Amino acid sequence: MASSVFSPLFPSAARLPGSGSRSPPHAASVSTQAPLAAVVSQHRRELVLGTALSALFLHAPLLPAAAREVEVGSFLPPAPSNPGFVFFRANPKDTPALRAGNVQPYEFVLPPTWKQARVANILSGNYCQPKCAEPWVEVKFEDERQGKVQVVASPLIRLTNKPNATIEDIGSPERLIASLGPFVTGNTFDSDELVDTKVENIDGQTYYSYVLETPLALTGSHNLAKATAKGNTVVLFVASANDKQWSAAQKVLKTMVDSFQV
């Protein structure tokens, strides 16, 4: 099956570099009758979107000051159920979507040596709350030796017209990942990359879990994900690693994904 290749956060905007798709139209493609100001404005928007997408996966410094560039063990409490890990529970102070009530508080554990990464404002959902039409990044954490994790939120209306739908209402695990796969990998998703799925119920909330081998993914060649729907949002937790990180930290990443709850 052919891969779908597109810019997941801005599907109608600039394509990601190296995807094989055509480059975004430049001023030269605009009708000669168009005002020069419109051409300049279009080109400026393309530059902003392209830079923002690079910031998501290449860690460019388009970042708010809220995230901390210190080890999380210095400010997060130990996780009682997971010795050697610390506990993170998001609250309204952490993200625009939580403050707007579009996302319910979520939680997970992570190693104390990891650091919280800053999220570019244009990717954080700050610009579109309280009614975002496309997914946004909630929080990110990373470790150079072990990989990275991020929470991505998607408006429920993007996946189903049923208000307050459960994840089962959206469809099977395979159907959900077909829609959200590019938000796991950062660029493409092919059904052949799906290695395993699992469905579990925790305190009355259903979660879909995934194992993906993604050699062309911007996030890394190994991805684990866990998703659920609550309120008007689907929340997706993603752990990613390259081959070197995966060989050393796959158990750590799996523990983090398993601990994720909304």
C-alpha positions as CSV (number, residue, x, y, z in Angstrom):
1,M,0.0,0.0,0.0
2,A,1.3,3.4,-0.9
3,S,2.2,5.7,2.0
4,S,0.2,8.9,2.5
5,V,2.7,11.8,2.7
6,F,1.6,15.1,3.9
7,S,2.1,17.8,6.5
8,P,0.0,16.5,9.4
9,L,-0.4,19.6,11.4
10,F,-1.1,21.8,8.4
11,P,-2.4,19.4,5.7
12,S,-3.1,22.2,3.1
13,A,0.2,24.0,3.7
14,A,3.8,23.3,2.8
15,R,5.0,19.8,2.3
16,L,7.7,18.4,4.5
17,P,11.2,18.4,2.9
18,G,12.3,15.2,1.4
19,S,8.8,13.8,1.1
20,G,8.9,13.6,-2.7
21,S,5.9,15.9,-3.1
22,R,6.0,19.1,-5.0
23,S,7.4,22.2,-3.3
24,P,4.9,24.9,-2.1
25,P,3.9,27.4,-4.8
26,H,6.0,30.5,-4.8
27,A,5.2,34.0,-5.9
28,A,6.0,33.1,-9.5
29,S,3.0,30.8,-9.6
30,V,0.6,33.5,-8.6
31,S,-1.4,35.2,-11.4
32,T,0.4,38.2,-12.7
33,Q,-2.8,40.1,-12.0
34,A,-2.4,39.4,-8.2
35,P,-1.3,42.3,-6.1
36,L,2.3,42.2,-5.0
37,A,1.2,42.4,-1.4
38,A,-0.8,39.2,-1.7
39,V,2.2,37.4,-3.2
40,V,4.5,38.5,-0.4
41,S,1.9,37.6,2.2
42,Q,1.5,34.1,0.8
43,H,5.3,33.5,0.7
44,R,5.5,34.7,4.3
45,R,2.9,32.2,5.4
46,E,4.7,29.4,3.7
47,L,7.9,30.3,5.5
48,V,6.2,30.5,8.9
49,L,4.5,27.1,8.4
50,G,7.7,25.4,7.1
51,T,9.7,26.7,10.0
52,A,7.1,25.6,12.5
53,L,7.0,22.1,11.2
54,S,10.8,21.9,11.4
55,A,10.6,23.1,15.0
56,L,8.3,20.2,15.9
57,F,10.7,17.5,14.8
58,L,14.1,19.2,14.6
59,H,13.9,21.1,17.8
60,A,14.2,24.6,16.3
61,P,14.1,27.3,19.0
62,L,10.6,28.7,18.2
63,L,9.6,28.0,21.8
64,P,7.6,29.5,24.7
65,A,9.4,30.1,27.9
66,A,7.1,27.8,30.0
67,A,9.0,24.5,29.5
68,R,11.9,23.8,31.7
69,E,15.3,22.9,30.3
70,V,16.3,20.9,33.4
71,E,15.9,17.2,34.4
72,V,12.4,16.5,35.4
73,G,13.5,14.7,38.5
74,S,14.4,18.1,40.0
75,F,10.7,19.2,40.0
76,L,8.5,16.1,39.5
77,P,7.6,13.7,42.4
78,P,8.6,10.0,42.4
79,A,6.1,7.6,40.8
80,P,4.8,5.4,43.6
81,S,3.8,2.5,41.2
82,N,7.0,2.8,39.1
83,P,10.2,2.9,41.1
84,G,12.9,4.8,39.3
85,F,10.4,7.0,37.5
86,V,8.8,10.3,38.2
87,F,5.1,11.2,37.8
88,F,3.8,13.9,35.5
89,R,0.1,15.0,35.6
90,A,-0.9,17.9,33.3
91,N,-3.0,20.7,34.7
92,P,-4.5,23.9,33.2
93,K,-1.3,25.8,33.8
94,D,0.6,23.6,31.4
95,T,-1.2,24.1,28.0
96,P,-3.7,26.4,26.3
97,A,-6.0,23.4,25.5
98,L,-6.1,22.4,29.2
99,R,-7.0,26.0,30.2
100,A,-9.7,26.1,27.5
101,G,-11.1,22.8,28.8
102,N,-10.6,21.1,25.4
103,V,-8.4,18.4,26.9
104,Q,-8.9,16.6,30.1
105,P,-5.8,16.3,32.4
106,Y,-3.5,13.4,31.4
107,E,-0.7,11.7,33.3
108,F,2.3,9.4,32.7
109,V,5.6,8.5,34.2
110,L,9.1,9.2,32.8
111,P,12.7,8.8,33.9
112,P,14.0,11.5,36.2
113,T,16.9,12.3,33.8
114,W,14.6,13.4,30.9
115,K,14.0,17.0,30.1
116,Q,10.8,18.8,29.1
117,A,11.1,20.2,25.5
118,R,9.5,23.5,24.6
119,V,6.7,23.5,22.0
120,A,6.6,26.1,19.3
121,N,3.6,28.5,19.9
122,I,2.2,27.8,16.4
123,L,2.1,24.0,17.2
124,S,0.8,24.3,20.7
125,G,-2.8,25.1,19.8
126,N,-2.5,28.5,21.4
127,Y,-3.3,30.2,18.2
128,C,-6.6,28.3,17.6
129,Q,-8.1,27.6,21.1
130,P,-10.9,27.0,21.9
131,K,-11.9,25.7,18.5
132,C,-9.0,24.1,16.7
133,A,-9.7,22.3,13.4
134,E,-6.4,20.4,13.3
135,P,-4.3,18.4,15.9
136,W,-1.8,20.2,18.1
137,V,1.1,19.2,20.4
138,E,0.4,19.4,24.1
139,V,3.7,18.6,25.7
140,K,7.1,17.0,24.8
141,F,9.8,15.4,26.8
142,E,13.1,13.9,25.5
143,D,16.4,12.3,26.4
144,E,19.3,12.2,23.9
145,R,20.1,8.6,24.8
146,Q,16.6,7.1,25.1
147,G,14.2,8.9,22.8
148,K,11.3,11.3,23.1
149,V,7.6,11.4,23.9
150,Q,4.9,13.8,23.1
151,V,1.2,14.2,23.7
152,V,-0.9,15.1,20.6
153,A,-4.5,16.2,20.8
154,S,-6.9,15.9,17.9
155,P,-10.4,17.5,17.7
156,L,-13.0,14.7,17.9
157,I,-15.0,16.3,15.0
158,R,-12.0,15.5,12.7
159,L,-12.7,11.8,13.2
160,T,-16.5,11.6,13.8
161,N,-19.5,13.8,13.8
162,K,-20.8,12.2,17.0
163,P,-20.4,14.5,20.0
164,N,-18.7,13.1,23.1
165,A,-17.9,9.9,21.2
166,T,-15.9,7.1,22.8
167,I,-12.9,5.7,21.0
168,E,-15.0,2.7,20.1
169,D,-17.5,5.0,18.3
170,I,-14.7,6.2,16.1
171,G,-13.8,2.7,15.0
172,S,-11.4,-0.1,15.3
173,P,-7.7,0.4,16.4
174,E,-6.7,0.0,12.8
175,R,-9.2,2.6,11.6
176,L,-8.0,5.1,14.2
177,I,-4.3,4.7,13.4
178,A,-5.0,5.1,9.7
179,S,-6.2,8.6,10.5
180,L,-3.7,9.5,13.3
181,G,-0.7,7.6,12.0
182,P,1.0,10.6,10.4
183,F,0.8,12.4,13.8
184,V,2.8,9.5,15.3
185,T,5.5,9.5,12.6
186,G,5.6,13.2,11.7
187,N,5.2,12.6,8.0
188,T,3.9,9.3,6.6
189,F,1.9,6.2,7.6
190,D,1.6,2.9,5.8
191,S,-0.6,0.1,7.2
192,D,2.3,-2.3,6.7
193,E,4.2,-0.4,9.5
194,L,1.7,-1.4,12.1
195,V,3.2,-4.3,14.0
196,D,0.7,-4.8,16.9
197,T,-2.4,-3.3,18.5
198,K,-4.0,-3.8,21.9
199,V,-7.3,-2.7,23.4
200,E,-7.6,-2.2,27.2
201,N,-10.1,-0.7,29.6
202,I,-8.7,1.3,32.6
203,D,-11.3,2.7,35.1
204,G,-14.0,2.6,32.4
205,Q,-11.9,4.4,29.8
206,T,-10.9,2.5,26.6
207,Y,-7.4,2.8,25.2
208,Y,-5.9,1.7,21.9
209,S,-2.2,0.9,22.0
210,Y,0.1,0.5,19.0
211,V,3.6,-0.8,18.1
212,L,4.9,0.6,14.8
213,E,8.1,0.0,12.9
214,T,8.5,3.2,10.8
215,P,11.8,3.4,8.9
216,L,10.9,6.6,7.1
217,A,9.4,8.5,10.1
218,L,10.7,11.8,11.1
219,T,10.1,10.9,14.8
220,G,12.3,7.8,14.6
221,S,12.3,4.3,13.2
222,H,10.5,2.9,16.3
223,N,7.2,4.3,17.6
224,L,4.9,3.3,20.4
225,A,1.5,5.0,20.8
226,K,-1.6,5.0,23.0
227,A,-4.8,6.8,22.3
228,T,-8.2,7.5,23.9
229,A,-11.1,9.8,23.4
230,K,-12.6,11.9,26.1
231,G,-14.9,14.9,25.9
232,N,-14.4,16.5,22.4
233,T,-10.8,15.4,21.9
234,V,-8.8,12.4,21.0
235,V,-5.5,12.3,23.0
236,L,-2.5,10.5,21.6
237,F,0.6,9.7,23.5
238,V,3.7,8.8,21.4
239,A,7.1,7.4,22.3
240,S,9.7,7.5,19.6
241,A,13.3,6.3,19.2
242,N,15.9,5.7,16.6
243,D,17.6,2.3,16.3
244,K,20.4,3.1,18.8
245,Q,18.0,4.5,21.4
246,W,15.6,1.7,20.9
247,S,18.1,-1.0,21.6
248,A,18.9,0.6,24.9
249,A,15.6,2.0,26.1
250,Q,12.7,0.1,24.6
251,K,11.6,-1.2,28.0
252,V,11.7,2.4,29.4
253,L,9.6,3.7,26.5
254,K,7.1,0.9,26.9
255,T,6.7,1.7,30.6
256,M,6.0,5.3,29.8
257,V,3.4,4.4,27.2
258,D,1.7,1.8,29.5
259,S,1.4,4.4,32.3
260,F,-0.4,7.0,30.1
261,Q,-4.0,7.8,31.3
262,V,-6.5,10.5,30.7
